Amino acid sequence: MEQPIMRPIQMVDTKSQYHKIKQEVDEAVLRVMDSSAFINGKDVQEFADNLSSFLGVKHTIPCANGTDALQIAMMALGLQPGDEVITPSFTFIATTEVIALLQLKPVFVEVDKQTYCMDPLQLEKAITPRTKAIVPVHLYGQVAPMEQIMAIARRHNLFVIEDNAQAIGAEYTFSDGTVKKAGSIGHVAATSFYPSKNLGAFGDGGAIFTNDDDLAVKLRSVANHGQSRRYYHDIVGCNSRLDSIQAAILNIKLRNLTDYNQARKAVADRYDNSFAGIPGVITPYRAPWSTHVFHQYTMVLDGPSRDALQQHLAAANIPSMIYYPVPGHRQKMFEHFDVAATELPVTDWLTERVISLPVHTEMDGEQLDYITSHVLKFLNN
Ligand SMILES: *Cc1c(COP(=O)(O)O)cnc(C)c1O
């Protein structure tokens, strides 16, 4: 008897996800096209309002992508050339690139071996009189230890800019029991709607969040050519917009975000259970202070070769990724900051050992069984 053919496994499956909401999305896109309000249409404001209430944040400023969101945040805070900004080296390049782009100085700080996020103890040691801001990254979908980071920032009078491109919808619980969503905790936060993100558009998009009314005015102005009123430009800004078609699609996807994040977590739970107790595999740590929205399922192979596992999986048509193969302090881009001598042993240790398995909202049991059996086959050899 012929076996039914398993759907090909992908790192993300935006196509199957689209097909489940196709009618709604198609209608929304056609409606925007018919209105011709492509820029600053009502969908953009509607989406910003919906996202603000979802996150429990006062202001959402939509923009063109997550990299712009970080840049606009740093510009609106008035950071000046030479100011030091502390950030992990173990992150996507966008976080650190915008720091250098604005002539600020990136100061790379160590991450924690378990959480993969900024280590608060190391953060405090990296502060100098020139430090102006801290950029924690909620890497792979789990919130960095924000209570400690905010306390350090308060003590030293520093701004905190959350890079929330990977953890939209994740919740952080403070020691007094208060629960806040990632992106609503720092002075300002940035996120991305790149198609593969947990809340992904059908193109590029991003947003900036803040609870500070004055900062919100500055953020809007920076994103709009430094304009205060039409054709009056007070500061040098940039041009960064979310278009109405993307906003209309994001509005629909936002309604499904909690389900999407739940589906990702179910995949991660399956992986965790399958790999529990297998020597040499460290499954992702679940921090007691944060929910995890599993933008990535990233485990550490300590002992068995990560590269050999990747080859083994590729031979079985299972994709996997290394996020990220080169940490910031080893990028050529930052050579002139003399960062090569920076000692970040945990970052280097993780960089050599992490591997991310497919995780998305459309994975089925058959695909998961296939992946876990191949991982286990490799590890048991
Ligand atoms: C995706 C991402 C960004 C940048 O978002 P873009 O929309 O691609 O510009 C920034 N930081 C992190 C951690 C990301 O994962």
The ligand as a Tripos MOL2 file, in Angstrom:
@<TRIPOS>MOLECULE
LIG
   15    15     1     0     0
SMALL
NO_CHARGES

@<TRIPOS>ATOM
      1 C1         14.2140   40.4990   12.5940 C.3       1 LIG1
      2 C2         14.9770   41.1810   13.6390 C.ar      1 LIG1
      3 C3         15.2970   42.5560   13.5490 C.ar      1 LIG1
      4 C4         15.0770   43.3850   12.3150 C.3       1 LIG1
      5 O1         13.8370   43.3680   11.7420 O.3       1 LIG1
      6 P1         13.6700   43.7450   10.1810 P.3       1 LIG1
      7 O2         12.1890   43.9440   10.0470 O.co2     1 LIG1
      8 O3         14.1700   42.5920    9.3840 O.co2     1 LIG1
      9 O4         14.4230   44.9880    9.9030 O.co2     1 LIG1
     10 C5         15.9260   43.1480   14.6250 C.ar      1 LIG1
     11 N1         16.2810   42.4570   15.7040 N.ar      1 LIG1
     12 C6         16.0150   41.1280   15.8170 C.ar      1 LIG1
     13 C7         16.4310   40.4220   17.0600 C.3       1 LIG1
     14 C8         15.3810   40.4410   14.7870 C.ar      1 LIG1
     15 O5         15.1500   39.1350   14.9100 O.3       1 LIG1
@<TRIPOS>BOND
     1     1     2 1
     2     2     3 ar
     3     2    14 ar
     4     3     4 1
     5     3    10 ar
     6     4     5 1
     7     5     6 1
     8     6     7 2
     9     6     8 1
    10     6     9 1
    11    10    11 ar
    12    11    12 ar
    13    12    13 1
    14    12    14 ar
    15    14    15 1
@<TRIPOS>SUBSTRUCTURE
     1 LIG1         1 GROUP 0 **** ****
